[in-house]
Amino acid sequence: MQVAAVAPDGCELHLECPTSLAAAWTNRSILEGSTYPAIPFLEPVTTIFDVGANCGATSLFLAHHFPGATIHAFEPGRAAHELASANLAHLPTVTVHHLGLHSSNQRAELAVPEDLNGSVLKRSSTDTIEVVELRSARDWVREQAIDAIDILKVDVEGCELAVLESLEPWLGRVQVVYVEYESRQDRRAIDALLAPSHELYLVHGILDQGECTYVRADLLDDGPAVLAHLGEIVAADLRARAGTGQ
């Protein structure tokens, strides 16, 4: 099904996603900038990693806001990779890699539900099982001779900490980290890993599931700019809630 959403700058973005209400809601929230807000006070952004790209909504959103950046989107699931490749084919700055990032090189069973949010850790009786390629994030970055990652998004259904730990040599220089957490234990561990270099900027979630936005601490020195952006986020959330009657 096709999802259309208005980005924060007023432009309309379109995306094909799995045919389910959950998938439509998730991808629309990403395209609207609610899930992963584009931070306006960054240094030049040249390299973006979208780890767990699913059908490509985050890459599409970030490519729109950072058109000069090279984006590496990683998606190991067959159907999701095909959707992401089709959705992002018109963007020459985006490469969709048919593999996942993890802590080591391995072949793993991916449980794929209706919304294509596949997991190597969780499965239900209705999931489709496929064997996928996972690469050590650290090895892959070194093989590609990538010096720095400016924006890092990680949503890999419970394996977020493993990916972040594998990327630890580069984490301190990442300007923005968007990361999903699947338990309070993971959230605390992610906080501890990023604490030396980043501040928790925004959270959308509940006790054991949600998305966190971390911003490198030195980028938050301009208080007025930070407060202005956070005010915009709050205002947009209030408008959205008013529109849905919440």
VEXMIKE-427366 format. One line per field, with one value per residue: residue number from 1; residue in one letter; x, y, z of N, C-alpha, C in turn. Coordinates in Angstrom, 3 decimals, always signed. Each point is the difference from the previous one (the first is absolute). Example, Ala and Ser with C-alpha at 12.3 -4.5 7.8 and 13.67 -1.06 7.14 Angstrom:
% residues 2
num c(1;2)
residu c(A;S)
n.xx c(+13.190;-0.350)
n.yy c(-5.690;+1.050)
n.zz c(+7.800;-0.720)
ca.xx c(-0.890;+0.820)
ca.yy c(+1.190;+1.190)
ca.zz c(+0.000;+0.060)
c.xx c(+0.900;-0.770)
c.yy c(+1.200;+1.090)
c.zz c(+0.000;+0.730)
***
This chain:
% residues 246
num c(1;2;3;4;5;6;7;8;9;10;11;12;13;14;15;16;17;18;19;20;21;22;23;24;25;26;27;28;29;30;31;32;33;34;35;36;37;38;39;40;41;42;43;44;45;46;47;48;49;50;51;52;53;54;55;56;57;58;59;60;61;62;63;64;65;66;67;68;69;70;71;72;73;74;75;76;77;78;79;80;81;82;83;84;85;86;87;88;89;90;91;92;93;94;95;96;97;98;99;100;101;102;103;104;105;106;107;108;109;110;111;112;113;114;115;116;117;118;119;120;121;122;123;124;125;126;127;128;129;130;131;132;133;134;135;136;137;138;139;140;141;142;143;144;145;146;147;148;149;150;151;152;153;154;155;156;157;158;159;160;161;162;163;164;165;166;167;168;169;170;171;172;173;174;175;176;177;178;179;180;181;182;183;184;185;186;187;188;189;190;191;192;193;194;195;196;197;198;199;200;201;202;203;204;205;206;207;208;209;210;211;212;213;214;215;216;217;218;219;220;221;222;223;224;225;226;227;228;229;230;231;232;233;234;235;236;237;238;239;240;241;242;243;244;245;246)
residu c(M;Q;V;A;A;V;A;P;D;G;C;E;L;H;L;E;C;P;T;S;L;A;A;A;W;T;N;R;S;I;L;E;G;S;T;Y;P;A;I;P;F;L;E;P;V;T;T;I;F;D;V;G;A;N;C;G;A;T;S;L;F;L;A;H;H;F;P;G;A;T;I;H;A;F;E;P;G;R;A;A;H;E;L;A;S;A;N;L;A;H;L;P;T;V;T;V;H;H;L;G;L;H;S;S;N;Q;R;A;E;L;A;V;P;E;D;L;N;G;S;V;L;K;R;S;S;T;D;T;I;E;V;V;E;L;R;S;A;R;D;W;V;R;E;Q;A;I;D;A;I;D;I;L;K;V;D;V;E;G;C;E;L;A;V;L;E;S;L;E;P;W;L;G;R;V;Q;V;V;Y;V;E;Y;E;S;R;Q;D;R;R;A;I;D;A;L;L;A;P;S;H;E;L;Y;L;V;H;G;I;L;D;Q;G;E;C;T;Y;V;R;A;D;L;L;D;D;G;P;A;V;L;A;H;L;G;E;I;V;A;A;D;L;R;A;R;A;G;T;G;Q)
n.xx c(+0.842;-0.528;+1.043;-0.767;+1.016;-0.305;+1.193;+0.850;+0.665;-1.060;+1.075;-0.660;+0.115;+0.373;-0.650;+0.490;-0.986;+0.275;-0.914;+0.223;-0.961;+0.601;+0.223;-1.244;-0.434;+0.770;-0.242;-1.263;+0.122;+0.684;-0.848;-0.829;+1.039;-1.002;+0.258;+0.552;-0.147;-0.062;+1.218;-0.400;+0.605;+0.105;+1.184;+0.761;-1.046;+0.934;-0.107;-0.985;-0.201;-0.759;+0.187;-0.515;+0.224;-0.385;-1.080;+0.854;-0.947;+0.851;+0.458;-1.267;-0.377;+1.058;-0.232;-1.250;+0.375;+0.729;-0.383;+0.976;-0.682;+1.012;-1.006;+0.393;-0.912;-0.207;-0.339;+0.033;-1.225;-0.355;-1.217;+0.497;+1.048;-0.865;-0.793;+1.004;+0.466;-1.273;-0.198;+1.240;-0.520;-0.848;+0.607;+0.807;-0.337;-1.007;+0.697;-0.790;+0.580;+0.078;+0.131;+0.195;+0.040;+1.069;+0.255;-0.465;+0.858;-1.229;-0.493;-1.171;-0.871;-0.672;-0.700;-0.799;-0.546;-1.274;+0.447;+0.621;-0.377;+0.883;+0.106;+1.255;-0.684;-1.004;-0.958;-0.983;-1.079;-0.327;+1.182;+0.528;+0.680;+1.035;+0.981;+0.628;+0.653;+0.766;+0.408;+1.232;-0.692;+0.819;-0.081;-1.319;-0.070;+0.829;-0.733;-0.993;+0.961;-1.060;+0.341;-1.194;-0.869;-0.745;-0.836;-0.384;-0.756;-0.410;-0.680;+0.496;-1.137;+0.673;+0.599;-0.676;+0.055;-0.218;-0.867;-0.542;+0.089;-0.469;-0.801;+0.363;+0.926;-1.203;-0.520;+1.172;+0.149;-0.870;-0.580;-0.735;-0.483;-0.685;-0.569;-0.471;-0.819;+0.303;+0.773;-0.377;+0.356;-0.533;-1.082;+0.109;+0.180;-0.979;-0.728;+0.414;-0.279;-1.082;-0.086;+1.158;-0.826;-1.126;-1.004;-0.852;-0.427;-0.475;-1.150;-0.295;-0.716;+0.035;-0.331;-0.541;-0.382;+0.821;+0.053;+1.312;+0.092;+1.247;+0.446;+1.038;+0.583;+1.103;-0.937;-0.090;+1.147;-0.622;-0.157;-0.011;+0.980;+0.555;-0.227;+0.416;+0.956;+0.320;-0.098;+0.682;+0.787;+0.008;+0.163;+0.877;+0.494;-0.117;+0.490;+0.916;+0.201;-0.020;+0.783;+0.519;-0.223;+1.321)
n.yy c(-1.190;+1.091;+0.558;+1.031;+0.819;+0.989;+0.213;+0.223;-0.118;-0.806;-0.710;-0.514;-1.031;-0.882;-1.070;-1.098;-0.514;-0.931;-0.859;+0.900;+0.173;-1.010;-0.626;+0.288;-0.279;-1.091;-0.297;+0.270;-0.558;-0.927;-0.070;+0.049;-0.782;-0.778;-1.118;+0.520;+0.972;+0.739;-0.139;+1.255;-0.272;-0.825;-0.611;+0.263;-0.518;-0.945;-0.671;-0.775;-0.642;-0.775;-0.421;-0.898;+0.074;-1.276;+0.716;+0.603;+0.056;-0.519;-0.847;-0.209;-0.046;-0.737;-0.714;+0.147;-0.248;-1.030;+0.755;+0.597;-0.670;-0.830;-0.764;-0.748;-0.667;-0.606;-0.982;-0.962;+0.412;-1.083;-0.156;+0.240;-0.771;-0.830;+0.161;-0.100;-0.991;-0.415;+0.174;-0.491;-0.680;+0.995;-0.503;+0.689;+0.714;-0.844;-0.822;-0.943;-0.373;-1.136;+0.576;-0.636;+0.969;-0.561;-0.840;-0.912;-0.604;-0.145;-1.220;+0.591;-0.605;+0.608;+0.325;-0.144;+0.980;+0.265;+0.754;-1.191;+0.275;-0.571;-1.120;+0.033;+0.774;+0.594;-0.892;-0.049;-0.686;+1.281;+0.119;+0.635;-1.129;+0.823;-0.536;+0.865;+0.930;-0.190;+1.258;-0.231;+0.856;-0.366;-1.281;+0.136;+0.789;-0.827;-1.007;+0.799;-0.020;-0.180;+1.263;+0.439;-0.149;+0.789;-0.822;-0.571;-0.786;-0.544;-0.819;-0.905;+0.399;+0.746;+0.238;+1.049;-0.538;-1.163;+0.668;+0.664;-1.107;-0.590;+1.055;-0.505;-0.461;+0.026;-0.570;+0.252;-0.253;-0.978;+0.789;-0.902;-0.592;-0.630;-0.419;-1.162;-0.091;-1.251;+0.593;+0.124;-1.288;-0.200;+0.664;-0.621;-1.143;+0.358;+0.411;-1.093;-0.671;+0.765;-0.244;-0.591;-0.155;-0.557;+0.826;-0.520;+0.087;-1.186;-0.319;-0.976;-0.234;-1.258;-0.676;-0.905;+1.129;+0.394;+1.275;+0.004;+1.300;-0.307;+1.101;+0.100;-0.106;+0.063;-0.694;-0.206;+0.585;+0.025;+0.447;+1.218;-0.465;-0.573;+1.036;+0.727;-0.893;-0.125;+1.333;-0.058;-0.879;+0.703;+1.126;-0.661;-0.475;+1.204;+0.482;-0.971;+0.200;+1.298;-0.327;-0.809;+1.123;-0.178)
n.zz c(+0.000;-0.543;+0.602;+0.280;+0.165;+0.803;-0.543;+1.017;-1.155;+0.111;-0.319;-1.037;+0.826;-0.941;+0.436;-0.605;+0.732;+0.924;-0.432;+0.920;+0.894;+0.652;-1.157;-0.374;+1.228;+0.070;-1.258;+0.219;+1.192;-0.683;-1.029;+1.029;+0.312;+0.342;-0.673;-1.096;+0.882;-1.094;+0.490;+0.218;+1.158;-1.030;+0.121;-1.059;-0.614;+0.037;+1.162;-0.470;+1.136;-0.777;+1.240;-0.816;-1.317;+0.163;-0.215;+0.823;+0.923;+0.886;-0.907;-0.363;+1.274;+0.339;-1.096;+0.376;+1.249;-0.420;-1.038;+0.662;+0.915;+0.201;-0.411;+1.035;-0.720;+1.158;-0.825;+0.948;+0.364;-0.672;+0.542;+1.209;-0.318;-0.570;+1.055;+0.868;-0.741;-0.088;+1.303;-0.012;-1.023;+0.269;+1.069;-0.791;+1.066;-0.279;+0.783;-0.513;+1.126;-0.716;+1.167;+1.144;+0.901;+0.570;+0.987;-0.872;-0.829;-0.510;-0.142;-0.102;+0.792;-0.984;+1.087;-1.048;+0.733;+0.110;+1.038;-0.185;+1.256;-0.805;+0.720;+0.451;+0.835;-0.675;+0.289;-0.900;+0.257;-0.198;+0.567;-1.041;-0.158;-0.010;-0.681;+0.816;-0.677;+1.060;+0.027;+0.442;+0.760;+0.981;-0.377;-0.130;+1.068;+0.607;-0.476;+0.336;+0.930;+0.791;-0.063;-0.373;+0.987;-0.746;-0.630;+1.133;-0.770;+1.144;-0.803;+0.839;+0.566;+0.890;-1.162;+0.432;+1.211;-0.595;-0.747;+1.004;+0.711;-1.087;+0.056;+1.169;-0.845;-0.559;+1.063;+0.534;-1.302;+0.216;-0.892;-0.657;+1.085;-0.938;+1.102;-0.407;+1.053;+0.363;+0.926;+1.265;+0.004;-1.199;+0.395;+1.144;-0.660;-0.826;+1.038;+0.628;-1.113;-0.103;+1.294;-0.318;-1.020;+0.446;-0.321;+0.872;-1.253;-0.363;+0.598;-0.854;+1.095;+0.419;+1.066;-0.797;-0.583;-0.957;-0.376;+0.049;+0.179;-0.335;+0.569;-0.804;+1.170;-0.760;-0.656;+1.305;-0.335;-1.177;+1.241;-0.514;-0.785;+1.069;+0.803;-1.030;-0.236;+1.280;-0.024;-1.141;+0.603;+1.130;-0.719;-0.760;+1.151;+0.527;-1.153;-0.002;+1.301;-0.243;-1.027;+0.924;+0.694;+0.074)
ca.xx c(-0.842;+0.768;-0.152;+0.396;+0.121;+0.582;+1.191;-0.039;+0.206;-1.179;+0.039;-0.692;+0.826;-0.803;+0.726;-0.732;+0.308;-0.860;-1.431;-0.529;-0.178;+1.179;+1.081;-0.337;+0.164;+1.430;+0.729;-0.471;+0.636;+1.390;+0.033;-0.418;+1.050;-0.342;+0.805;+1.410;-0.013;+1.213;+0.593;+0.392;+1.206;+1.133;+1.093;-0.308;-0.298;+0.460;-0.214;-1.118;-0.276;-1.352;+0.178;-1.357;-0.680;-1.350;-0.356;+0.766;-0.577;+0.988;+0.942;-0.698;-0.144;+1.298;+0.492;-0.724;+0.507;+1.457;+0.120;+1.385;+0.629;-0.025;-0.772;+0.100;-1.156;+0.266;-1.220;+0.272;-1.195;-0.178;-1.118;+0.254;+1.069;-0.577;-0.793;+0.905;+0.708;-0.938;-0.348;+1.157;+0.718;+0.153;+0.938;+1.351;+0.872;-0.369;+0.297;-0.709;+0.808;-0.805;+0.637;-0.188;+1.190;-0.092;+1.300;+0.905;-0.445;-0.751;-1.281;-0.969;-1.398;-0.769;-1.448;-0.572;-1.451;-0.743;+0.496;+1.376;+0.989;+0.586;+0.840;+0.727;-0.173;-1.393;-0.797;-1.311;-0.370;-0.447;+1.116;+0.754;+1.400;+0.977;+1.389;+0.529;+1.408;+0.330;+1.415;+0.543;-0.047;+1.362;+0.740;-0.549;+0.411;+1.432;+0.177;-0.438;+0.865;-0.831;+0.697;-0.923;-1.445;-0.575;-1.304;-0.129;-1.300;+0.044;-1.261;+0.225;-0.866;+0.626;+1.459;+0.566;+1.202;+1.080;+0.460;+0.669;+1.294;+0.896;+0.367;+0.516;+1.106;-0.492;-1.164;+0.263;-0.064;-1.326;-0.710;-1.325;-0.286;-1.390;+0.080;-1.144;+0.306;-1.017;-0.136;+0.615;+1.405;+0.708;+0.025;+1.028;+1.313;+0.241;+0.311;+1.348;+0.961;+0.060;+0.132;+1.220;+0.071;-1.294;-1.094;-1.322;-0.681;-1.444;-0.440;-1.376;-0.091;-0.486;+1.002;+0.807;+0.085;-0.086;+1.112;+0.750;+0.880;+1.155;+0.762;+1.349;-0.143;+0.525;-0.921;-1.112;+0.447;-0.825;-1.262;-1.197;-0.324;-0.508;-1.326;-0.910;-0.337;-0.842;-1.322;-0.664;-0.404;-1.148;-1.145;-0.469;-0.656;-1.300;-0.895;-0.362;-0.957;-1.270;-0.606;-0.520;-0.916;+0.607)
ca.yy c(+1.190;+1.241;+0.943;+1.371;+0.782;+1.327;+0.182;+1.261;+1.173;+0.191;-0.839;-1.276;-1.160;-1.176;-1.242;-1.262;-0.750;-1.177;+0.282;-0.165;+1.298;+0.262;+0.437;+1.333;+0.973;+0.098;+0.691;+1.385;+0.724;+0.253;+1.001;+1.281;+0.506;-0.193;-1.062;+0.382;+1.400;+0.532;+1.009;+1.080;+0.742;-0.907;+0.282;-0.638;-1.434;-0.638;-1.445;-0.435;-1.439;-0.407;-1.422;-0.490;+0.990;-0.433;+0.375;+1.167;+1.287;+0.873;+0.456;+0.993;+1.222;+0.638;+0.457;+1.248;+1.089;+0.118;-0.509;-0.181;-1.076;-1.386;-0.805;-1.455;-0.638;-1.433;-0.770;-1.391;-0.732;+0.045;+0.837;+1.377;+0.533;+0.309;+1.217;+1.132;+0.268;+0.663;+1.323;+0.896;-0.124;+1.312;+0.808;-0.502;+0.056;-1.070;-1.381;-0.941;-1.210;-1.159;-0.655;+0.683;+0.215;-0.635;+0.020;-0.954;-0.537;-1.230;-0.242;-0.116;-0.120;+1.220;-0.201;+1.160;+0.111;+0.673;+1.358;-0.160;+0.346;-1.293;-0.091;-1.259;-0.365;-0.248;-0.561;-0.536;-1.154;+0.459;+0.625;-0.708;-0.123;-0.029;+0.101;+1.262;+0.295;+1.065;+0.327;+0.816;+1.414;+0.526;-0.479;+0.563;+1.407;+0.024;-0.451;+1.084;+1.153;+1.132;+0.648;+0.544;-0.100;+1.222;-0.339;-1.446;-0.490;-1.439;-0.619;-1.386;-0.924;-0.622;-0.149;+1.344;+0.140;-0.720;+0.842;+1.177;-0.406;-0.289;+1.288;+0.871;+0.883;+1.181;+0.578;+1.298;+1.071;+0.039;+1.193;-0.389;-1.432;-0.401;-1.420;-0.614;-0.912;-1.034;-0.309;+1.032;-0.362;+0.493;+1.469;+0.419;-0.317;+0.964;+1.263;-0.073;-0.035;+1.304;+1.077;+0.819;+0.900;+0.452;+0.258;-0.445;+1.200;-0.208;-1.389;-0.388;-1.380;-0.395;-0.632;-1.035;+0.136;+1.372;+0.529;+1.084;+0.831;+0.525;+0.998;+0.177;+1.023;+1.309;+0.658;+0.538;+1.195;+1.143;-0.194;+0.502;-0.845;-1.269;+0.224;+0.299;-1.245;-0.811;+0.636;-0.393;-1.407;-0.046;+0.605;-0.939;-1.109;+0.484;+0.113;-1.347;-0.540;+0.706;-0.488;-1.365;-0.009;-0.595)
ca.zz c(+0.000;-0.043;+1.098;-0.294;+1.231;-0.158;+0.829;+0.739;-0.859;-0.840;-1.196;+0.132;-0.305;-0.312;+0.266;+0.014;+1.210;+0.141;+0.121;+1.357;+0.659;+0.823;-0.878;-0.508;+1.088;+0.308;-1.066;-0.068;+1.100;-0.387;-1.071;+0.568;+0.873;+1.407;+0.593;-0.059;-0.442;-0.622;+0.888;-0.914;+0.386;-0.126;-0.918;-1.291;+0.048;-1.230;+0.005;+0.832;+0.044;+0.364;+0.315;+0.165;-0.840;-0.324;-1.369;-0.436;+0.396;+0.645;-1.025;-0.820;+0.799;+0.210;-1.309;-0.277;+0.845;-0.185;-1.382;-0.411;+0.772;-0.458;+0.950;-0.087;+0.628;+0.180;+0.229;-0.370;-0.412;-1.457;-0.427;+0.419;-0.845;-1.305;+0.157;+0.211;-1.247;-0.898;+0.536;+0.026;-1.272;-0.637;+0.782;-0.309;+1.181;+0.924;-0.371;+0.857;+0.113;+0.368;+1.141;+1.270;+0.818;+1.316;+0.683;-0.650;-1.281;+0.241;-0.644;+1.089;-0.371;+0.211;+0.064;-0.692;+0.160;-1.072;-0.245;-0.481;+1.021;+0.318;+1.184;+0.213;+1.408;+0.353;-1.074;+0.339;-0.833;-1.321;-0.710;-1.028;+0.397;-1.083;+0.444;-0.504;+0.260;+0.942;-0.016;+1.077;-0.368;+0.066;-1.163;-1.236;-0.102;-0.306;-1.377;-0.891;+0.276;+0.420;+1.110;+0.993;-0.215;+0.562;+0.561;+0.122;+0.457;+0.225;+0.405;-0.427;+0.737;+1.160;-0.164;-0.098;+0.812;-0.684;-1.115;+0.549;+0.558;-1.114;-0.602;+1.066;-0.400;-0.724;+0.673;+0.616;-1.001;-0.630;+0.450;+0.490;+0.046;+0.193;+0.339;+0.654;+1.100;+0.144;+1.423;+0.841;+0.176;-1.184;+0.025;+0.966;-0.565;-1.081;+0.687;+0.552;-1.110;-0.665;+0.990;-0.070;-1.152;-0.477;+0.930;-0.423;-0.499;-0.130;+0.119;-0.298;+0.411;+1.308;+0.847;-0.635;-1.452;-0.482;-0.797;+0.629;-0.810;+0.728;-0.748;+0.543;+1.041;-0.373;-0.922;+0.766;+0.709;-0.405;+0.712;-0.699;-1.154;+0.521;+0.554;-1.103;-0.696;+0.884;-0.011;-1.250;+0.123;+0.914;-0.683;-1.022;+0.684;+0.479;-1.162;-0.414;+0.961;-0.189;-1.243;+0.195;+1.128;+1.181)
c.xx c(+0.878;-0.362;+0.486;+0.021;+0.658;+1.161;-0.061;+0.200;-1.143;-0.032;-0.703;+0.913;-0.898;+0.838;-0.940;+0.417;-0.893;-1.449;-0.487;-0.109;+1.220;+1.153;-0.262;+0.236;+1.481;+0.729;-0.459;+0.648;+1.460;+0.067;-0.406;+1.055;-0.293;+0.923;+1.465;+0.093;+1.339;+0.527;+0.601;+1.352;+1.248;+1.127;-0.335;-0.145;+0.390;-0.310;-1.081;-0.136;-1.442;+0.031;-1.347;-0.941;-1.456;-0.342;+0.570;-0.506;+1.029;+1.004;-0.636;-0.112;+1.333;+0.617;-0.671;+0.602;+1.504;+0.349;+1.430;+0.697;-0.080;-0.685;+0.207;-1.175;+0.231;-1.302;+0.211;-1.202;-0.276;-1.100;+0.214;+1.086;-0.539;-0.841;+0.889;+0.717;-0.901;-0.322;+1.128;+0.760;+0.255;+1.026;+1.422;+0.942;-0.249;+0.371;-0.693;+0.760;-0.867;+0.739;-0.344;+1.329;-0.230;+1.386;+1.024;-0.566;-0.697;-1.187;-1.001;-1.401;-0.732;-1.479;-0.679;-1.516;-0.630;+0.550;+1.461;+1.060;+0.642;+0.929;+0.729;-0.170;-1.415;-0.719;-1.345;-0.347;-0.413;+1.132;+0.532;+1.466;+0.880;+1.396;+0.621;+1.471;+0.121;+1.505;+0.384;-0.002;+1.403;+0.818;-0.481;+0.455;+1.480;+0.274;-0.351;+0.828;-0.820;+0.597;-0.956;-1.436;-0.619;-1.351;-0.134;-1.386;+0.075;-1.353;+0.042;-0.646;+0.725;+1.499;+0.713;+1.315;+1.185;+0.565;+0.774;+1.370;+1.002;+0.495;+0.662;+1.179;-0.444;-1.071;+0.239;-0.110;-1.349;-0.780;-1.362;-0.116;-1.488;+0.010;-1.277;+0.482;-1.182;-0.175;+0.640;+1.478;+0.834;+0.107;+1.069;+1.403;+0.357;+0.347;+1.454;+1.057;+0.191;+0.280;+1.284;-0.019;-1.326;-0.952;-1.295;-0.828;-1.511;-0.300;-1.457;-0.137;-0.608;+1.105;+0.933;+0.027;-0.125;+1.196;+0.628;+0.817;+1.094;+0.748;+1.356;+0.027;+0.474;-0.908;-1.159;+0.368;-0.830;-1.396;-1.234;-0.404;-0.605;-1.429;-1.016;-0.422;-0.885;-1.409;-0.786;-0.508;-1.242;-1.246;-0.568;-0.723;-1.375;-0.990;-0.466;-1.027;-1.358;-0.726;-0.593;-0.945;+0.570;+0.112)
c.yy c(+1.241;+0.898;+1.363;+0.778;+1.329;+0.145;+1.349;+1.245;+0.213;-0.834;-1.335;-1.126;-1.219;-1.256;-1.179;-0.793;-1.230;+0.382;-0.356;+1.380;+0.361;+0.517;+1.398;+1.062;+0.222;+0.820;+1.438;+0.840;+0.337;+1.114;+1.385;+0.604;-0.148;-1.016;+0.390;+1.446;+0.420;+1.145;+1.120;+0.650;-0.882;+0.610;-0.660;-1.511;-0.625;-1.494;-0.371;-1.514;-0.200;-1.512;-0.583;+0.893;-0.339;+0.454;+1.343;+1.352;+0.946;+0.525;+1.056;+1.326;+0.721;+0.487;+1.314;+1.172;+0.219;-0.512;-0.227;-1.164;-1.333;-0.843;-1.470;-0.582;-1.507;-0.721;-1.440;-0.761;+0.177;+0.978;+1.464;+0.636;+0.372;+1.278;+1.229;+0.369;+0.738;+1.413;+1.009;+0.030;+1.353;+0.881;-0.519;-0.002;-1.147;-1.351;-0.926;-1.324;-1.159;-0.823;+0.788;+0.209;-0.588;+0.084;-0.914;-0.412;-1.332;-0.098;-0.257;-0.159;+1.277;-0.350;+1.257;+0.012;+0.769;+1.380;+0.032;+0.465;-1.282;+0.043;-1.339;-0.486;-0.434;-0.633;-0.452;-1.099;+0.412;+0.627;-0.916;-0.010;-0.027;+0.155;+1.231;+0.145;+1.167;+0.214;+0.731;+1.453;+0.600;-0.410;+0.672;+1.451;+0.097;-0.440;+1.098;+1.268;+1.258;+0.592;+0.450;-0.243;+1.220;-0.234;-1.518;-0.331;-1.512;-0.467;-1.431;-0.995;-0.789;-0.170;+1.350;+0.142;-0.691;+0.832;+1.205;-0.349;-0.311;+1.276;+0.953;+0.869;+1.289;+0.763;+1.413;+1.168;+0.093;+1.192;-0.336;-1.512;-0.170;-1.500;-0.461;-0.830;-0.946;-0.438;+1.127;-0.302;+0.480;+1.526;+0.509;-0.254;+0.954;+1.362;+0.013;+0.036;+1.379;+1.156;+0.813;+1.067;+0.630;+0.291;-0.554;+1.235;-0.148;-1.486;-0.091;-1.442;-0.188;-0.808;-0.925;+0.072;+1.455;+0.368;+1.185;+0.743;+0.553;+0.977;+0.173;+1.246;+1.383;+0.761;+0.669;+1.275;+1.237;-0.178;+0.490;-0.873;-1.321;+0.174;+0.297;-1.275;-0.889;+0.582;-0.350;-1.433;-0.113;+0.559;-0.936;-1.181;+0.416;+0.146;-1.372;-0.607;+0.663;-0.506;-1.370;-0.090;-0.599;+1.032)
c.zz c(+0.000;+1.178;-0.476;+1.310;-0.306;+0.976;+0.707;-0.852;-0.973;-1.262;+0.260;-0.458;-0.185;+0.146;-0.136;+1.238;+0.069;+0.256;+1.399;+0.629;+0.837;-0.848;-0.528;+1.070;+0.299;-1.051;-0.164;+1.105;-0.311;-1.029;+0.503;+0.921;+1.471;+0.661;+0.096;-0.487;-0.600;+0.860;-0.868;+0.286;-0.045;-0.820;-1.336;+0.124;-1.332;-0.065;+1.012;-0.097;+0.457;+0.198;+0.424;-0.781;-0.260;-1.430;-0.431;+0.451;+0.608;-1.009;-0.888;+0.733;+0.144;-1.307;-0.394;+0.767;-0.152;-1.401;-0.458;+0.667;-0.729;+1.070;-0.308;+0.788;+0.022;+0.322;-0.458;-0.535;-1.486;-0.417;+0.377;-0.850;-1.374;+0.059;+0.150;-1.292;-0.985;+0.475;-0.123;-1.318;-0.665;+0.711;-0.224;+1.190;+0.972;-0.603;+0.994;-0.026;+0.479;+1.061;+1.254;+0.688;+1.387;+0.635;-0.668;-1.344;+0.248;-0.950;+1.119;-0.563;+0.389;-0.012;-0.523;+0.171;-1.164;-0.331;-0.427;+0.990;+0.521;+1.189;+0.024;+1.431;+0.339;-1.184;+0.538;-0.998;-1.406;-0.816;-1.098;+0.402;-1.248;+0.594;-0.662;+0.369;+0.967;-0.033;+1.274;-0.450;-0.039;-1.225;-1.279;-0.185;-0.362;-1.435;-0.998;+0.174;+0.307;+1.266;+1.106;-0.441;+0.679;+0.659;-0.034;+0.536;+0.110;+0.534;-0.507;+0.956;+1.087;-0.081;-0.037;+0.754;-0.660;-1.147;+0.523;+0.571;-1.105;-0.664;+0.998;-0.435;-0.689;+0.778;+0.511;-0.957;-0.685;+0.544;+0.616;-0.053;+0.267;+0.280;+0.686;+1.183;+0.180;+1.457;+0.790;+0.230;-1.195;+0.015;+0.968;-0.550;-1.132;+0.586;+0.479;-1.107;-0.618;+0.963;-0.107;-1.089;-0.398;+1.153;-0.582;-0.327;+0.002;+0.120;-0.430;+0.447;+1.362;+0.680;-0.764;-1.516;-0.392;-0.844;+0.729;-1.047;+0.902;-0.908;+0.668;+0.880;-0.440;-0.954;+0.726;+0.753;-0.335;+0.583;-0.736;-1.191;+0.445;+0.514;-1.094;-0.718;+0.860;+0.086;-1.244;+0.083;+0.885;-0.681;-1.059;+0.625;+0.495;-1.148;-0.458;+0.948;-0.139;-1.244;+0.124;+1.174;+1.265;+1.130)
***
